[in-house]
């Protein structure tokens, strides 16, 4: 299977996914996905599909992959460990492995083992040659490379278990927003999406907001209150109620936003249902703090073009192909090992 065949197949996959309302098999999968993982509600899965279709444009794929020296016939078996925090969390690695002409061997979390295999089946239906390039296993044995995503504890385990295998190991990260007080209504609406899409479970979700001194916090409170206009996951609500109760019992000041808690903190990693904020006097202080913590930050949402990995409001959940997780270029890693 040559490179153009692979690109064409992913482009057709995009066309199928964008017509999901007319696709009975795709519509039937939503219930199975949510049953497998109650956090993966239909609206979030639909958005995850929109996000990957954003990547699967023929011109985008060609322009992106042209940056690499791909050697046809040099096929590697690449193990990919996929977590279960957000829908289609493993798709970026999936496309990197397959477009580069290598074999994808996925090890899926028990609570995220429906959606990616379903898309793999669609891809095989489009081009049967992919059957030789895609498999899902309970154990990763005899692999040439490893790409593993998890938390800080699992990272240590993966490093130990696959000590002799070249690998990318991703630990826990959060994303940050920096406000300057000049944001528009659209900026705030998009920011709510960056914070609460997937219930804040992804590494690209905003967990903390830096705000200028004298900023009116009721602005954030109003937009946060208005975000959820449909049924909210009970799992999320349970976390929100728990955190609010803890803060009340411990006499920690917080702002209740109906389904989300705002509280001041120096920390970056906020619990589910909570968004941290911190006041600043000087933007350079924020810039230094983020640089000092770059190893635990995925991206920064802001209108201030003074930060590395800075993206616009509303873009955190629709990364471009060149926005490699943790800043580690996956295709370059594959080609160089």
Buried (B, 14 or more C-beta within 10 A) or exposed (E): BEBEEBBBBBBBBBEBBBEBEEBEEBEEBBEEBBEBBEBBBBEBBBBBBBBBBBBBBEEBBEEBBEEBEBEEEEBBBBBBBBBBBBBBBBBBBBBBBBBBBBBBBBBBBEBBBBBBBBBBBBBBBBBEBBEEBBEBEEEBEEBBBBBBBBEEEBBEEBBEEBEEBBBBBBBBBBBBBBBBEEBEEEBBBBBBBBBBBBBBBBBBBBBBBBBBEEBEBEBBBEBBBEBBEEEBBEBBBEBBEEBBEBBEEEEEEBBBBEBBBBBBBEEBEBBBBBBBBBEBEEBEEBBEBBEEEBEBBBBBBBBBEEBEBBBEBBBBBBBEBEBBBBEEBBBBBBBEE
